[in-house]
Amino acid sequence: MNHRRTIALAAVAVAAAVPALAPTGAHAAPCAKDLPAPGGDTWDVTRDGSLGSSTSVDNGMNFANDHGKLLVQGNAYPQIEDAEDACTTTATSVRFPVRQVGNLQVSREVSVVGGRLRWIDTFVNQGEQSEGSFLRFDINVTGSQHLIDREMIWPEETHSDTWTVHKNEGGSFPFIQGGVHKQYTPGSPTLISSGSDISRWFPENGVQPDARYAYGAIEFEPGQVVRLLHTSGTTTSAADSRAAATDRLTPFTGLSKDVASTIVNWGDDPDGDGVGKADDACPAFKGQAPKGCFAANKVDTGGGATPAPEPQPAPQTAPPVVAPPVIPPVARDTKAPRIRVAKLPRSAKRSLLTGRGLAARIGCDEACTIRVQVKGRARGKRKTSTILTTKPTRSTKATRTVRLKLAGRRLKRLAPRLTVVITATDAAGNRRSVTRVVRVRR
C-alpha cells in the first residue's frame, strides 16, 4: 500500500471568499454537545469534535471514545477549552472555530444528517508557498463491533466506495462511510488497521481493532481550500445499515455547490446525475438539468414549446448551508510551550537508574508532546553521545510520568554526569527544550 502518494489539487485564489459551513439558527455555545442519535440516545461530541463515549442503540454499543479524532501532520486538532461561546451550535450541529495546526488553518463541523453523524473538516493554506500535509481520521470501535460487510481500499479490490457495516453484541449495526476508492478520486484514504496486519481490518482473537483513514501527503496550493467528509451511523438491521452505508446522497444534504466542490475524498459526481461537483447546485439530488437539479418541463404556449422555469429542489432534512464572509486570518501560534519538571533529582544511585529508573513528572502550560533524551560522556572522552531517547508522549496539557531507565553495562563506562534534555512540542510545531543534570552515585 502506498501511504505517501502526493495529491495535486486545484488551487483557489486567496482573494476569493472561502466557502464555509454556517447552519441557520446557530448560536454561540460551548463545544461539548450531545447530538440526537437513533433510539433516543445521543452522540457525545467532545471539545475536539470526536466522540466521548459509545452510543447505545437496542442494547448495542456503537463506536468508542475518540472516534472521529482528526490529526494533521501528526498533531491532533486542538480541543477547545471550556469557553462559553467558543463554538457555533444548533440542535443538530456543532461548528468549531478555525485553529492553526502546523501551517494550515483547520476547522470542523459535526452534524446529524439523515440520522447519521457527519464530520466535515476544512483546511486552508494561508501561506505563500505550497504546503504538504498528512491527514488522518481515526476510526475507534468497541471490541465487539465486528465487521460483517464492506467495500474497502485493499489493493486487489476495485470497488468504488469505502464503507463498512458492523455487528455488535446488541441489536444494532454501526456503519461508516469514508469516501471513494483511489481509482476514482485523488483524495481517497488508505485504510490502516491498528491490528497486527495494518492492511486487513478484521477481528483478531474475537476483538475488532481500531483503524484510521490516512490521507497521504496532500499538497495544498497557497490559498487553497480542501475539505474531507466522513459519516458514521447505526440502525437495527444489517440491510438498513448497508443501504445507509451505500447512500451517496444523504452525506451531501444541505451543502452548497461551493462547499461540495471542495470535498476531495468523494468522487466528482457523488449523486450520479452527470453534473460534476463544481457545477452541481444540488449535490444531494440526482437531477437532470444543467445545474444538477430538476429537469426543465416543456410548456406549449401556442407559439411552440418553451422551457418552463426550473422548479426548486425538494426541501431537505437539514437546514441549507450558506457561504458567509471570508474567514478572517487567524494569528499563527509562535509561542513555544513552557515546561514543568518535577521528581527529577540532581543525583541518583546507579541501582535506581538501572532498576526502576527515574520517574520524572513533566507537564506544559498548553497541550504538548514530550520527548526526553539522556546524554552521557564516556570516561576519558570529551564528546557526549545520546544513550536514551524516549518515544514522544501523546499531546496533552496534563502532567505525565516519563520513566528513564538505563542499561547497567553502558552506564558503568560513562562519566558520573548525565545530561537530560526535555523537549516539548505544541500542535503548531513550536518547540522548547530544557536541560537538567543528574549525577550518578554508587
N, C-alpha and C positions, 0 to 999 in steps of 0.2 A: 504494500500500500504506500502510495506516495503522500507523505504528510507535509511536504514542503513545496507543493506546487504554487507557482506565482500566478496571481489572478489580476489581469489588467482590466480595469473598469473605466467606463467613460466618465469624464470629469464634468462637474457642474460649476459654472462660473461663480467666483467668490461674491460678486456683487448681487447675484440673484437671490431672491428670497428663499430661505431654507424651508421646505415643506415640513411641518411638524404636526404632531398629534395633539389635538386640543378638544376634548369632549365638551359638548354643550352642557350647560348646567353645572359646570365644575366649580369647586371652591377650594380654597387653601385649607389644608388639614395635615395632621401627622401622616407619616409614610406607612407605618404598620397598619394594615387594614384587613378585615375579613370580607372576602367577596363571596357572593352566593354560589354554592356548589349543588350538584344534584342530590336528591334525597333529603333536602333540608339542612345539610351540613354546610360548612364554609371552607373556602380556600384561604389559608392563613398566610397572607403575603407579608413578608418581613421588610425591614428597612433597606435591604439591597435588592428587593424585587424577587427574591427566591421564596420558596415555601418554608414555613417554620414548623410545620407538623403535618402528619398524614391526615387525609380526609376520609372519613368513614361513610361508606355507602353500602347499605344492605349487609352490614356486618363485615364488609371488606375494607381493608386499609389501602388507600391509593396514594402512592408516591411517598417520599421520605424527606426529612429535613434537608435543606439546601438544593432541592430540585429546582432547576431554573437559574442557578447561580451563573453569572457572567464573568468571564476573565478575558482581559485584554493584555497581550504580551506577558502573561503570567500573573498580572495584577488583577485582583478582584475589583469589580465595580464597587466603589466605596459605599458602605451603608450610611444612610442619612441619620444624623444624631436626632435626638428627641425634640426637634423644633416643632412648634405648634402649627406652623404654616409652611413647612418645607416642600410638601407635595401638593399636587392638584388632584382632587378626587371627585368621583361621582359615586352613585350607589353600586356601579358595576366596573369601576376602573380606578387605577392609581397611576398618575403621571409623575415620574421622578425628575428632579431638576438636572440640568446639564452639569456634569462633573468632568474634570480634567483627569484622564487616565493615560499616562505617558504623554505623547504628543497629540492625542486625539481628544476632542470633546465628545462625551458619551452621555446619552440619556436613555431612559427606559419607560415604556408604558406597559402595564399589566392590566388586562381587562377580561371580562367574561363576555364571550360572543358565542351565541348558539349553544349555550350550556357548557362550553369548554373554556379553559383558561388560555389566553393568548398573550405572548410576550412579543413586543416589537422593540428592538434595540436600534438606536440611531447613532451613527458615528460620523463626525465631521472633522476633516483635516483642516485646521485653521492655519497651518504653517505655509511657508512659501516654497517648500520642496515636497517631493513625493514621500510618503510615509508607508512603510511596510509593516503590517501588524498581524499577529496570530490571534485569532478569536476562538473562544471556547464557550459552549453552553452545556452545563452539567445536567446529566440525567440521573437522578437519585431515586431508587425504588426500594420498596420493602423487600426483604429476603424471600418472602413467599409469593412475590408478584412475578410469576413465571411467564416467560414469553411463549405465546401459543400461535401467533400469526404475524407475518411481517413481509414487507418488501424493503430490503436493506441495501447498503452500499458495500457489497463484497465483490471482489474482482470478477468472479465467474458469473455474476448475475447482471442482467441488463434491464431490470425493472426501472420504471421512470420515477416512482415515488419513494420516499423514505419514511416509512411509518411502521409502528409496531402495535400489536394488541397483546395484552397480558391477562392472566387469570390469577386472582389472589385467593386466600383461604376463605373469604366470604363469598357473597353473591354478586360482586361487581367485576367489571372487565376494563381496567385502565387502558388508554390508548395514547400514543404520542405521534405527532407529525413534525418532521424536521425539514421539509423542503423536497427537492427533487434530485435525482441522480446526476453525478458529474457529467455524464454523457449528454445531458440536456441543458445544463446551465453551468457557467464557470464559477458560480458561487456555492456549489454543493459542498456539504460537510463530509468528512470522513468519520464514520462511527468507530470509536475506540472503546473497547470493553475494559473495565477495571479488573477483570478476571485474569487467569493465568495465560490465556491466549487473547491478546488485545484485538485480534481480527474476528473473534467469534463471541457474540453476546448471547450465551446460553446459560442455563442454571448449572452450577458446579456443586456437587455434593448436596444437592437438594436446595441450594440457595442461589437466587438470581443476583449477580453482582451489579454494581452501578456502571455507568458508561458516560460518554460525553460525545457531543458533536464538535469536531475540531475543524476549523476553517484555516487552511494553511496559507500563510504569507499573502494576505490580500494587500494589494498595492493601491493606496489612496492618493489620488492626484490632489494638488493644492485646491482647497475649497470644495472638495468632493463630499457628497452626502451618500452614505451607504446604510442600508437597513437589513437586519435579519429578522425573520418571523418564525416563531415556533408555537405549537399549541400542545396542550395536554388535556385529557378529559377522562370521563368514565361513564359507563352505562351498566345496566343489569343484564345484558346478554352479549355473547360474543358476536352475533350477527350485527347488532346495533353498533357496537364499537368498531367493527370492521367497516361498516358503512360510513361512520363518522370519520374514521382514520383516512379513508379514501376520498372524502369530500374535499374538493379543492376550491369550493366557492365560499363556504362559511368563513374560513380564515381571513378572507378579504372583505368581509361585511363591514360597511361603514367607512372604508378607506377611499380617499380621493385618488385621482389619477396620479397626481404628483407624488403622493406617498407610496402608492403601489409600485410605481415605476422604479423606485429606488431600492426595492426589496430584491436582493441578489441571490438568495438561496431557494427561490422558486423559479419556475420556467417563465418564459417571456409572455405566455398566454395561459395563465392559470385557469381561467374559466372556459377555455377551449372554444371560443367563438370566432377565432380567426383574426381578432384585433389584438395587437401587441399591447403590453402594459403601458408603453409610452403614449399610446393614443386612446386607450380604453377608458372612457368616462364612467363605466360601470364594471369595475374589475371583479365584482362578486355576482355578476349576472351574465348568463350566456345569451347575449343579444346578437342581432344580425345587422344592425345599422352601422354606418361608417365609424361611429363613436363607440360601438360595442354595447349599445343599449337596445331598445326595442326597434324592430324593423318598421319603416315608414309604410303606412297604408295608402293605397291609391283611392282617390275620391273623384267620381265623374261629375263635373260641374256643367256639363253640356257643351263645353268647348274643348273637350279632351280630358284625359285623366291627368290629374296633377297630384303631386305628393302632399298628403296632409301633414300637419305639424307632428313631429315625433313625440309620442307620449313620454311622460317621465317614468322612470323605473318604479316598480312596486316598492312600498315602504319596507325598510329592512329592520331587522331585530335590534340593531344597535344604533345609537344616535350617529348622524353623519359627522365626518371629520372635516374640519375646515383648516385652511392654511393661515396661521397667524403671522404677524410681522417677523422679520428676520430675528433669529436668536442672537441676542447681544453677545459680543465676545466675553468670555469668562477669563478673569485674570489667572494666569498659569501659576500653579503652585511651585515656587522655587525655594521654599523653606525646608531644610532638612530636619528630620525628627530629632528631638532631644532624647538622650538615652539615660535611663536609670539603672544602676547596677548595685546589687546587694548580695551579701553572702559569698563574696569573692575575696578570701583572706589575702593578706600581704605575704604570708608564709604558710606552707603546708607540708606535712610529713609525706615522705616518698610513698609510704604504705597507703596513705589515703589517695594519692594521685593514681596509683596502680590498682587500687582496690575499688571502692565505691566511686571514686572520682569526686571532683569538686562540683557542687550543685549550685551554680550561680543563678541568681534571680535577676532577670533583665526585663525591662519594660520601656515604653516610649510614651511621649506626650500625644501621639496620634497612632493610628493603625500602621504597623510596620512589620517587616520580616527581619529576623535576626540571624546573622551568621557569625560564628566565632572561630578565630584562628589562634593556635598556640604555636609560638616560635621559640626556638632554643638555639644555643651555640655549643658545638662540640668542644670538649676540653682541649685547650691549646690552639683553638682556631678563632679567627676574628669574625668570620661570616656566619650569620644566622640563617636558619632554614625553617620552613614550616613543618611541624611534626604532627599537627592535628588540624583538620578543618571540619566543622560540623555542617550538617545539611541545613539550609535555611528553614526557619520555622514558618508556620502559617502566619498570614498577615492579621494582626490583632493589636489593639491598644493595651490589652491586659498584660500584666507581668507574667512571665513564663519562666520555667526552670530549664536551664541548659546545662547538661552534665558533661564535664571534661574529664575523660579518663585516658591515661597514657600507658603505653607498653613499658614494662619494667626494664627490659634489656636496653631499649633505646634511652630511657631516662638516665640509666647509670652512666652512659657515655657523654651526657651533657653537663655543661657548667650549671651550678645550682641557682640559675636565674632564668626564669621563663617570662616571656612577654605574651600577654593575652590581648588580642586585637578584636574588639567587638564592633561589628558594622551593622547599622540599621538602615533599611531602605523603605521609603513610603510608596504609595500607589502611583505617585507621579514620577518615581525614579530618583528622587532626591536621596542622597546618602550622607551619613555621618558616621565617623569611627571614633572610638575612644580606646585608650591603651591602659592596661594595668600590668604591674609587675608582681610576679609571685616567686618568692624564694623557696627553694626546696631544701628541706632539712631531713636528717635521718631520724 
